[in-house]
């Protein structure tokens, strides 16, 4: 098990300062609402986040540095700060041009970590919020598809954001299975609930027709199996694998859901692009990325900014370098390319740093024996992997929902990871 001098010092302070019951209840309600309301009400991803920020600000002001952090916390909090500050700098560099509000949210998420750290909310709040939230999203998607007759379920956002965030919630429910297996009361209920919620997330994504999120799903599921390969029996793993194969086959084969048609459409669009037909969803993505290659070469360090990017693309269009349809969008449908063109290599480096540092911190969870710690660590890893996956075909962090959910949950999970590590250290000291 991983342990350090810093962690031991933190554990002594942690043990001597139990949480305030009211603050704990407030944190639990806020964490639950962050997941539960995310996709079932307009701007639902904002309410729980706002409550968490307010509670975190209260803790930061009241504690005044009495909550020590270790190097794993610094990895995540420092990366959030760097991404936010880089966004502010880019906004100033380009003459107040860009998404300042979205970049600020990375910084505003930092107090949320301290709320979770100080209040020590139950893990029930985290996974119940995610589970009931994605189940509600699934019901909403079924209603939009089969009652309203929409071709693609889109919730209150758009089909891509809605489908990917639902899949994210479902995937994060899978990481909670290890935690649920440790419960003494209602263990089977929570395992079944989280399993059903995970399926609901995939079904909701299928209803939205969001192809980009499906690309990395096999890899993400392999990560889950790798983390839990020694936790659940071989029989349980084989049953889960069989269920995934049968369920996946059904989703693809059922014409009412439309997954097969979306895959065939994507294949056809790639063929059309190779034949010179650009004016398709995939073709325009390729064309935008080709234009981004030209722009990135001209301003590699600090990028073009938001308006500068659009002007640069229009110039390439007028010169006949790219198809005119590629200028219809204000983002590049890829987080990494979008960041490179608008923020330059400095912005791209900050984003990659955020992902790498977060993975570095959470990956230490595999060294612990305690399943709650491993489950929380896996949740953080899956959050990052999902966003890398989503960001390949969509500028996910250019949307309010994408930024709010990632920044909020990264801080929440980092806070839980801190609490679980300190609780583990405290338990060992008590046994000794």
ABEGO torsion letter per residue (X at the ends): XBBBAAAAAAAAAAAABBBBAAAAAAAAAAAAAAAAAAAABBGAAAAAAAAAAAAAAAAAAAAGGABBBBAAAAAAAAAAAAAAAAAAAAAAAAGGBEBAAAAAAAAAAAAAAAAAAAAGBBAAAAAAAAAAAAAAAAAAAAAAAAAAGBABBAEABBAAAAAAAAAAAAAAAAAAAAAAAABABGAAAAAAAAAAAAAAAAAAAAAAGBAAAAAAAAAAAAAAAAAAAAABBAAAAAAAAAAAAAAAAAAAABAAAGAAAAAAAAAAAAAAAAAGBABBAAAAAAAAAAAAAAAAAABAAAEAEAAAAAAAAAAAAAAGABBAAAAABABAGBAAAAAAAAAEAAAAAAAAAAAAAAAAAAAAAAABABAAAAAAAAAAAAAAAAAAAAAAABBAAABAAAAAAAAAAAAAAAAAAAAAAAAAAAAAAAAX
